[in-house]
Amino acid sequence: MEANTPRTRQSTLPGLRALALHRDRLPPELDRRPRVTSYELFLEDALTFVLGRTPTPTLDAMGRDYAGFNTAQVAARRGRTPQQVMDEYTQARTRVMALVEELGLERLRAVGTIPWYGADYALDDFIVYAIYGHEREHCGQVRQFRLRMGSAAGG
């Protein structure tokens, strides 16, 4: 079930790096890097939770204020350079991949390991629906931005 693991999300990094090419023309409210970064940290915490480890600050923040999570995460990264946010994402992704390897496929598929998401769900469900779906949405927004920038530049 390789399609349900973070390995299938390799296309995210080029999309995020592409944003850096246009960062001077990108309004802060359209920058998706902080949002994608916060969800990578959210995934890291979900994996950490299943392993029985703490702390899980991003998971806890999502639980405390689901509606305001994105706004708070973007605000927390305000003032950082695009490269600093990209570095944070890359470091989180490296940790996520190590946690995925540690958990193994059977634990990723085990139903009931994430009660805060739903008793009938497994980590692989969470990765596909919450994480991959979120990244895909933002990558689509990045693509639309890049297309508009290409049109504005005459290319």
Buried (B, 14 or more C-beta within 10 A) or exposed (E): EEEBBBEEBEEBBEBBEBBBEBEEEBEEEEBBBBBBBBBBBBBBBBBBBBEEEEEBEBBEBBEEEEEEBBEBBBEEBEEBEBEEBBEBBEBBBEBBBEBBEEBEEEBBBBEEBBEEBEEEBBBBBBBBEBBBEBBEEBBEBBEEBBEEBEEEEEE
